[in-house]
Amino acid sequence: MLFDITKNITSLKNIYIVHGKNDETVPYENAEKIYLMATKPKALKIFDKGDHKLSCKKHQEIFSAETVNWFVKFLHPSAL
């Protein structure tokens, strides 16, 4: 990884990772590596044909809905 954040991963909580397999900037394997190292709760969403910008409208809609659900479930004050 160009920017190696793996030494800080275990201190993170409530991590939601989104990545596209067709990302031309950052290999999606980086997201998988981060996910495997992260502690729970965690989630990984890989879009099979997603690019770095998440430019597909359907991917954007899924991302938006799932991100809101993640925040409500894990980061809403009632969940803390």
Sequence and secondary structure as in RCSB ss.txt:
>XXXX:A:sequence
MLFDITKNITSLKNIYIVHGKNDETVPYENAEKIYLMATKPKALKIFDKGDHKLSCKKHQEIFSAETVNWFVKFL
HPSAL
>XXXX:A:secstr
  S  GGGGGG  SEEEEEETT SSS HHHHHHHHHHS SSEEEEEETT  TT   HHHHHHHHHHHHHHIIIII
SGGG 
